[in-house]
Amino acid sequence: MEMLFGSALAVYNALVQLGKQPEVVVPEYPQLFAFLPNADKMQKEGTKQVYDLAIALDSSDIKRLNGFASYFEQAKTTVNIDHHSVNSMFADHNFVNPDSPACCQILILVLEYIGVTITKEIGSCLVTGIITDTGGFKYAGTSKETFEFISFLLSIGVNVADIYRRVLEKQSKGHFALSKIVMDRLELLEDGKIAFTYITKQDEQEAKAQNGDQSGLVDIGRSIEGVEVSILLSEKEEGLYKGSLRSNDYVNVSDACIMFNGGGHPRAAGCQIHASLEEAKEKILHEVKKHLK
């Protein structure tokens, strides 16, 4: 979800530059991204029943739009810009490149094609999306072109180092508290190839966690030597858990998540499981074990 904010605000600022009157409708966003240009323009609900144009970003399927799918379905024209390999091509116009490591890397080309000047403000949003989508340039899909784009954005004055620090290194007190809980509960399974941990709604309340404070928690397990797959289950409501999966070398965690109507990328994916904690743990572990060598 963190990847969405950079791309959404990049498109918003680009459309404003073109003289349009866009609305950027997204779920509640972490204050972590409040520094981005026009972040205060993000809204929880749209103001129209029918839009002339609806653009979906970094979403592989219309179901990923959740409560916002109705805006998309009723719009006169729809556009889908994404880089997930399992994209269902659900729009009138689909710009999908699964070889791209970041949605914002596709956006740079799309925006330039339609005549948008990449300003420092738009570039700051694009860098944010690239950094979050590539995990700070550490995911395998990061390409030569990624760094060429970063070089260009540096040349127009984008402070890449500051943005990197803000979105990947700076952490809230809530995130720090959840990190301790995640580490205390972490289990190493299957001869250390799987790292499993979880957090509950009560944990979030006690940690005074805010929206976005779960970001990066699943990577704690992946950083352990010998771990191939890291799994984090987080309680969304009673009987419903979100699964966040990350892998290091060979397991395609998207394949595992598809079994629960989820998906994502080969090394980073997610899903939702309607079950108790123990049942959700058993189900996700059962699926992941099939992919281990």
Secondary structure in CASP SS format (residue, H / E / C, confidence):
PFRMAT SS
TARGET T0000
AUTHOR 0000-0000-0000
METHOD secondary structure of the structure
MODEL  1
M C 1.00
E H 1.00
M H 1.00
L H 1.00
F H 1.00
G H 1.00
S H 1.00
A H 1.00
L H 1.00
A H 1.00
V H 1.00
Y H 1.00
N H 1.00
A H 1.00
L H 1.00
V H 1.00
Q H 1.00
L C 1.00
G C 1.00
K C 1.00
Q C 1.00
P C 1.00
E C 1.00
V E 1.00
V E 1.00
V C 1.00
P C 1.00
E C 1.00
Y C 1.00
P C 1.00
Q H 1.00
L H 1.00
F H 1.00
A C 1.00
F C 1.00
L C 1.00
P C 1.00
N C 1.00
A H 1.00
D H 1.00
K H 1.00
M E 1.00
Q E 1.00
K C 1.00
E C 1.00
G C 1.00
T C 1.00
K C 1.00
Q C 1.00
V C 1.00
Y C 1.00
D C 1.00
L E 1.00
A E 1.00
I E 1.00
A E 1.00
L E 1.00
D C 1.00
S C 1.00
S C 1.00
D C 1.00
I H 1.00
K H 1.00
R H 1.00
L H 1.00
N H 1.00
G H 1.00
F H 1.00
A H 1.00
S H 1.00
Y H 1.00
F H 1.00
E H 1.00
Q H 1.00
A C 1.00
K C 1.00
T E 1.00
T E 1.00
V E 1.00
N E 1.00
I E 1.00
D E 1.00
H C 1.00
H C 1.00
S C 1.00
V C 1.00
N C 1.00
S C 1.00
M C 1.00
F C 1.00
A C 1.00
D C 1.00
H E 1.00
N E 1.00
F E 1.00
V E 1.00
N C 1.00
P C 1.00
D C 1.00
S C 1.00
P C 1.00
A C 1.00
C H 1.00
C H 1.00
Q H 1.00
I H 1.00
L H 1.00
I H 1.00
L H 1.00
V H 1.00
L H 1.00
E H 1.00
Y H 1.00
I C 1.00
G C 1.00
V C 1.00
T C 1.00
I C 1.00
T C 1.00
K H 1.00
E H 1.00
I H 1.00
G H 1.00
S H 1.00
C H 1.00
L H 1.00
V H 1.00
T H 1.00
G H 1.00
I H 1.00
I H 1.00
T H 1.00
D H 1.00
T C 1.00
G C 1.00
G C 1.00
F C 1.00
K C 1.00
Y C 1.00
A C 1.00
G C 1.00
T C 1.00
S C 1.00
K H 1.00
E H 1.00
T H 1.00
F H 1.00
E H 1.00
F H 1.00
I H 1.00
S H 1.00
F H 1.00
L H 1.00
L H 1.00
S H 1.00
I C 1.00
G C 1.00
V C 1.00
N C 1.00
V H 1.00
A H 1.00
D H 1.00
I H 1.00
Y H 1.00
R H 1.00
R H 1.00
V H 1.00
L H 1.00
E H 1.00
K C 1.00
Q C 1.00
S C 1.00
K H 1.00
G H 1.00
H H 1.00
F H 1.00
A H 1.00
L H 1.00
S H 1.00
K H 1.00
I H 1.00
V H 1.00
M H 1.00
D H 1.00
R H 1.00
L C 1.00
E E 1.00
L E 1.00
L E 1.00
E C 1.00
D C 1.00
G C 1.00
K C 1.00
I E 1.00
A E 1.00
F E 1.00
T E 1.00
Y E 1.00
I E 1.00
T C 1.00
K H 1.00
Q H 1.00
D H 1.00
E H 1.00
Q H 1.00
E H 1.00
A C 1.00
K C 1.00
A C 1.00
Q C 1.00
N C 1.00
G C 1.00
D C 1.00
Q C 1.00
S C 1.00
G C 1.00
L C 1.00
V C 1.00
D H 1.00
I H 1.00
G H 1.00
R H 1.00
S C 1.00
I C 1.00
E C 1.00
G C 1.00
V C 1.00
E C 1.00
V E 1.00
S E 1.00
I E 1.00
L E 1.00
L E 1.00
S E 1.00
E E 1.00
K E 1.00
E E 1.00
E C 1.00
G C 1.00
L E 1.00
Y E 1.00
K E 1.00
G E 1.00
S E 1.00
L E 1.00
R E 1.00
S E 1.00
N C 1.00
D C 1.00
Y C 1.00
V C 1.00
N C 1.00
V H 1.00
S H 1.00
D H 1.00
A H 1.00
C H 1.00
I H 1.00
M C 1.00
F C 1.00
N C 1.00
G C 1.00
G E 1.00
G E 1.00
H C 1.00
P C 1.00
R C 1.00
A E 1.00
A E 1.00
G E 1.00
C E 1.00
Q E 1.00
I E 1.00
H E 1.00
A C 1.00
S C 1.00
L H 1.00
E H 1.00
E H 1.00
A H 1.00
K H 1.00
E H 1.00
K H 1.00
I H 1.00
L H 1.00
H H 1.00
E H 1.00
V H 1.00
K H 1.00
K C 1.00
H C 1.00
L C 1.00
K C 1.00
END
